Amino acid sequence: MINVLNIQPNLPKALIYEYIFLVYGVGKAGKSSLFYKLAQTEYIGGLDKALLIAFEKGYKALHGIHAVPVPNDDPEDKRDSWVQFQDLVTQLVEHRKAVSYRMLAFDTLDYMYKYATEYIIKRERIARKDAKIKQINDIPWGQGHAMVEEEVDKQIKRLVNAGYGIFMITHDKEKKIETKSGQSYDKTTVTLPERAKNLFVNMSDFILYISIDKEVVSGNVKETRYIHFRSDGDIEAGSRFENVPNKIEYDVDLMVETFENAVLSSYKNDASAMKKAKVEQEKQLEVRIEEYVSDEVEGAEKTSEQYIEEISLMITKMDAEQQTELKKQFKEANGSINYKKYTEIEQLQRASEIATQILG
């Protein structure tokens, strides 16, 4: 409840894992490696404190990294990729106190958004009993795009509320920008559909672009990588802090120093105040995590296995006529009578409701 008599001045977050980073750049620029190196700094605390959620498997050369592929490598797991991700999010939230991770990376947003889109298409095709829904635009009134955004935002917020820092990775592309005067210019931005781009950009506290600049020195081509913190008009980059440089050389220690200086500046360069804030915010974060995880676990939905066990038990209590009616309604509602093969929670929810109604 809001109490206007007890509103306190805001203190900037001093912990790096209370921020959302969006990092993009050219291929092989070191986007995943930046997360890997960041994990090994004292800010995160080691490779066991960071988890790479690999929608693309770009971590093969990163020794010792904690990574989980989505979809996973289990040939027996027939669930859709996004359903697997939902399950992973649930585990990360419910077991928050048991796991060591402070920061999570999504690599890449392109595939993450693709899997969410496929999930919504399938979900709505089944729910609406409309086999014509094969593309996101087939969902009437443009609702499909909003559903995808809502689903992606929901899962990320669950992780943020559970106290995880977020590090999002994607690629770059050149986009032609038209001005009101009719002139045009090229701008480097993220390789995402416009609505997906707006979703991820708007939730980000830091948008960092990694470039590889080339120059000829004594007849040889020299490459230098940079991390851009600000836009120069030709690239998309920025942060919620005023005191950040336009760019720095690609170096994780320099990146952390840049973050530290930006936060310190927001504390009017009072190092003791910032240090005190870190201690207090760490305590506050632990309390928020405890409260959120407790609420989430208490209100958690049943798992697929729990639904299947519940439905199986109800079927044992049905006579032949009821079982015949059950199969008929399962077929109509979910397209199949084999409830043990359902891949969507919504299908199992409907099946459970049908079985409950038939039993009376």
N, C-alpha and C positions, 0 to 999 in steps of 0.2 A: 504494500500500500504506500502511495506517495504521501509524504509529509512535507509540505512546503516550508515548514518552520525548521526543518532539519536538513536542508540541502547544503552539502559541503562542496568546497572548490575541488575541481578535478585535479588529480595528480597523474601525469603521464606514466604509462606503463614502463617499467625499467627492465623487465625480463624479456629476453628476446623471443622466448616461446609463448609469449602472449600476443604475438603479432602474426599476421598472415602475409607470406611472401609469394609473389608471382614472379618467376624467373623464366625468361625466354631468350632465344638467340639462335644463331646459325647452327647447323649440324656439327656435332663433335666440338662444340665450343667449350664444353666443360660444365654443363648445367647440372647433370646428376653428380658429377665429381665435386661441384661446389657444396652440395648437400652432404656428400660423403666427408669432405674436409671440415665442414662446419660441425658435423657430429663429433669430430675428434677434438674440438676446442673445449676449453674449460666452461664455456657458456652452455654447452649441451652436456658435456661430461663423458663422451666416449661413444663408440659405435653401438653399444648395447642400449644407448639412450635415444636412438633414432631408428625409425622404421620406414623403409622405402616400399610403398605400395605400387607395384609395377604393373600398370595396365599395358605397358610396353616393356619388354625385357632388355633394358639398357644398362644393366648392372653387372654383366658377366665379368668385367675386368676389375671390379671394385672389391678387393680382398677384405673379407671380414665384415662386409656390410650386412645388416639385418634387412632382408627383403622378402616380400611375399608376392607371388604373381597372381594377377586377377585377369582371366580365369586361372584357377590353380592347375597343377600338373596331375591331379588324380583322375585317371580315366573312368573311374566309377562315379565321379561327381558329374551328373548330367544337368545340374542347375545352370540357369543362365548366368552370364558374367556379373550382371548387376545384382542378382540375388546373392551371389557369393560375396560381393562387396558389402551388401547390407548385413550379411551374417558377420563379416569381419568387423564392421563398425560396431555391431552389437557386442561382440566379444571384447573389443577394445574399450568400450564404455563400461560394460558390466565387470570386467576384470581390471579396471583402471588402477586399483591399488596393488594388484599383483604383478602387473607388467612394469618394466623399467623405462618405457619410452616417454620422452618429453616432446619429441617433434616427429611429425609424419610428413612424408613427401608423396605427392601424387605424380606419377610419371607414366604417361603424359595426360594432360587435360583433354587432348583430342580424343583419345580412346575412352577415357572416363566418360565424357559427354556422349560419345557414340553408344556405349553400353547402356547408359541411362535412357537414351532415346529408344533403343531396341526394346528395353524393358517396358516403357510406357506404351509403345505400339502394341506389343503382345498383350499387355494387361487390358488395354481398352478394347482390343479386338475380342477378347474373351468376355469381358464384362458387358459389352454392348451386343455381343453375339452377331458381330458384323465381320464376315470374312473379307470384306473389301478393304478393311483397314490394314494397309501394308506399308504405308509411309506416314510420317508424323503429320503431314498436311491433310491426310485422309480423316483425321479426327475433326469433327465439325467445329465451326466457329473459331478456328485457330486456337482451340483449347490445348492442343497437343504440346505446343512449344512451352506454354505456361506450366503445364504439368511436368515437363522435363526439368525446367528451371526450379520448380518447387521441390521436386524430388532430390535433385543434386544439392540444393541449398539446405534441405532438411538434414541430409546425411553429414554434410560438412559442419553444420551447426551442432549436431550431436557430439562430434569430436571436439569442436572448440569448447563447448560447454563442459566437456569432460576434462578440460585443461590441457589439451594437446596444442602445440604450435603447428602451423600448417605451412608447408613449402611446396608450391605448385609449379610444375614444369611444363612448358610447351615450346613450340618452335616459332620461327619468325617468318614473315612474308612482307612483300611490298604491296602497299595499297594506294591507289590513286585517289587523292582528295581534291574535290571540286570546291572552289571558293565561291562566295556569292557574286563576285565580279566576273565569274566565268573562267578564271584561271585555274590551273590544276598543278599539283605537285605530288611526288611520291613520298609516302611515309612508311617507316618500318613499324609493324605492329604484330600482334599475335595471330597464329594460324588457327583461328576459331571462327565459326559462324557469328554474325554480329550479335545475336541475342546471348549466345554462350559467352562471347567476349565481354559483353557488358556485365553479365552476372559475375564473372571471376574478377574483372578489373574493379568493379564497385566494392567487392568484399575485401580487396587487398589493401594492406597498409603500406607495402613496398612493392613497386613494380620495377624490376631490375632487368636490364637488357645487357646481354653479353655479346660483344662484337669482337671480330678479329680484324685488326687494321694491318695493312701491308704497306711497306715502303722499301724502296731500293737503297741499300747502303753498300757503297763500294762494289757495285755491280751484283750484289746479292739481295734477294728478297727477304726482308726481316718481318716477321709476324709478331704483333703485340696484341694480347687480349685485354679488353677493358670491361669493367662493370659500370654501366650507366645508371646513375641514381636520379637524374633529371632529364627531361626532354629538351632537345635543342631545336625542336620544330620538325626534325626529320625522323625522329624515333619516338616511340611511346615509352615513357618511363616517369617515375615520380614516387613520392612518399608523403606521409602525413606530417613530416618534419620540415621546418624551414632551413635549418642549418645542415645541409648535406651538399657535397660537391657535385658537379655535373657528372664526373666520372672518376674512377680510380683504376689503377692497373689491377688485373685479375690476380687477387691474392686474398685468401680467406681471412688471414690475420688483419689485413688492411680493411676488409669488409666489416669485420667485427669492430675494429677501431672506429670506423665511420659510423656504425650504429651507435656505439658507446658515446661518441662525441655529439651525435644528434640528440640523444636522450639527455646528456649532460647539459647541452645548450638550453633544452626546454626546462631544466631546473636552474636556469640562470647561472650555470657553471658552478653550482654549489655541490661539490663532490660528496660532502658528508650527508647532505639532504637526499641525494640520489642513492647513496649506500643504505641509508635508513629506509628509504622507500622500497628498495629491493627486498629487504628483510620483511617488512610489513606486508608487501604484496605477495610474497611467497606464502606467508601464513594465510592471507585472505584467499589466495588461490586454492590452498588445501581445503579450506572450509567450503568454498564453492563447489569444488570437485566432490567432496563428501556428500553434500546436499543434493547435487544433481544426479550423481550415480545412484544414490539411495532412491530418489524419486523415479529414475528411469527403470531400475530393477523392479521396483514395486509395481510400476505400471507396464511392465514389459509384456509384449505380445507372446503368445505361445509359439514354440518352434514348430517346424514341419513335423518332426518326430512326435511331438506331443499331440498335434492334431491327428496324425495317423493312428496313434495308439488310442486316442479318444474315439475316433470313428469306428475303429475295429471293435472296440468294446461295445459300442451301441449296436453294431451289426449282429453281434452274438445274441442280442436280446430280441431280435426281430424274427417274425415268422416268415414263411416263404412269400406270402403276398406283399408284405412290407418290403422285403428285399427286392422284389421285382419292381415295385414303385420307386425304391431308392435308386436302382440302376437307371431307370427311365429319367429321373430328375437329374442325376449326375451327368448323364449324357447331354441333356438339354442345357444345363447350366455351365458345364465345363468341357464339353466336347469329347469326354471319355468317361467310362465307368470305373476305370482303374485308378482309384484315388491315391494309391501308393506311388503312382508315377507322376502325380501333379508336381509341377516345378514352381508354382506361384503360391504364396501364402494366401492370396485372395481366393484362389480355387479351393484350398483346404478350408478356409473360413466358410465359404458357401456350402461346401460338402458337409461340414459340421452342423450348420444351421438346418440343412435339409434333413439330415439324419435325426436331429433333435425334434423337428416338426413331425416327422413320420412316427417317431416313438410316442409323440404326444406328451 
